[in-house]
């Protein structure tokens, strides 16, 4: 098996069962902070009851769903649908497919001029519409949802045929929580494949679901949990580490998995993580299967590939799956 690329086969999934024109109504079960410690960020684990809606038992890990915040925007039009990754397995938070979850982060930022007509001196704070709406929800509140969405950022039909490298930053951890539950807590028994999760965060207090992943690692010898903290100094790097920097530092550990044609790489979170991984894989001549670079840049030193180069000239391969922003 190690000498032949194992191309994944994915399940057929249902999408867009619920559209914006006729949203389903979910009920809040719980809405709790899920961070590792005191932080300047506010990230919740939000659980919604979808009993009796088209969502019930018709979603799987890796998919997302839409949320329609109440009210209208500055132009008087209804708010657009915002997508949020499911943080649960296909059997839901309750085990019966009647409760879904997600990981919303409150957006609090400063105004910045977007065009020539904007006031360059206006730096008042603004709040993200949907993220803060979700952050304020209480048990019993109703939420209009759409979806589900997504048909490629999924686990394969035969999980045991593959090994897994999950790379996340911030709330990009959400789909991996559900995927790990499906891989390691299935009623059919745990998957025995090699599974690595690398979680990137600015500070250790920003790590999400940290205790859960530590417990999984203790229980399953084939699962390994790694944290890359970018704004706290590490032993060998006073500037901290990003996800690709951690993999480079521990390359002797990660190299066998990256070189193994069984391995599938999933990337969810900030787009910069993708750029770093493309450069790293290219520098070690391990890009085959994970990405394809066209002739425009393929003969240049990969260390010089810019973000624009990668966006324009690098395409995902059959064994890499991206949900980046």
Buried (B, 14 or more C-beta within 10 A) or exposed (E): EEEEBBEBEBEEBBEEBBEBEEBBBBBBBBBEEBBBEEBEBBBBBBBBBBBEBBBBEBBBBBBBBBBBBEEEEEEEEEBEBBBBBBBBBBBBBBEEBBBBBBBBBBBBEEBEEEEEEEEEEEEEEEEBBBBBBBBEBEEEBEBBBBBBBBBEBBBBEEBEBBBBBBBBBBBBBBBBBBBBBBBBBBEEEBBEBBBBBBBBBBBBBBBBBBEBBBEBBEEBEBBBBBBBBBEBEBEEEEEBBBBBBBBBBEEEEBEEBBBBBBBBBBBBBBBBBBBBBBBBBBBBEBBBBBBBBEEEBBEEEBEEBEEEBBEEBBEBBBBBBBBBE
